[in-house]
Amino acid sequence: MNNVSLDIEAATQQRADKSAIVHAPSGDVVSYRLLAERVEALTGALRSFGIEKGDRVAIRRSSSLGNGEPLGSPIAIGASGAARSLPG
């Protein structure tokens, strides 16, 4: 686990239902609890695919929250120990 995931875990314990992310254009709000759940699920998925410390993982960023799947991806990649790459 990396420092960011630990920070989210601590924030979730202190303010689980408070806003962690607000998407200004749509007004969508993600709580710390939901962010932590998504990060945990994504980290588990990465590990189930065999991603481990030192591996490189590329993600494609979305400009909206959409269904929320990409949300937390950079944090989950770090929590898995892999390095992230954001294609240009």
N, C-alpha and C positions, 0 to 999 in steps of 0.2 A: 504494500500500500504506500502511496506517496503522500506528501504533505497536503496537497489539495484535497485528496479524498478524506484525509483525517480531519481537515478543516470543515468539510461538508458534514462529516459524521458528528463532529462537535456542535456545529450549528443546528443540525437536525435535532439533537438532544435538547438544545436550549429553546429553539423556536420552530418546531416541526411544521406548523401550519402557516407560518409567515411566508411572504413572497421571497423567493430566491432569485427568480428571473421574471421580468415583465417584458413582453414583446410589444414595444411601443406601437407599431402600426396596427396590430390586431387587438391589442389590449389583453392578450392571453397571459395568464399568470401561472407560474409553476412554483409550488411550495418546496421548502427544503426537504420535506418528507418524500415528495414525488421525485425530486431530483436524485436523492439518495437511493431510492428504489430503482430508478432507471440506471444509475451508475452501477449499482450492484448487479443488476440483470445483464447489462452490457459486458461488465467485467467477467461474469460467469460464462457468457457466450464466447467471448474471446478465448478464455482458457479452455473451453470445450473444443475449440478448433485447434488447440495446440499452441496458441500464442503464449510466449513466455518472455522473461526478461531478456532484453537485447534484440528481440525481433522488431521489425519495422512494419507499421500498419499505416496505410493511407486511408484518409476519409474524405468524403465529398461533403462539403458544407451546404446546407440548405439556407435560403434567405428567410425562411419562415419557420415557425414551430411545427407547422403541419401536424402530423400525427405524433410528433414528439420523439420518434425513434432516434434521430441523430443527436438529440439533446443529451448532453452528458458524455458523448463519445470521446472527446479529448481527455476528460477526466478518467473515464473507464480504461482507456488505452494506457494512461500513466499508472493507474492502479494495477494493471496486469503486468507492469514492468517493461512493457514494450515502448518503443519510441514512435511518435506520431509524425506523419508527413502530410502536409496539406498541398495537394497538387495545385499548380498555378492556375 
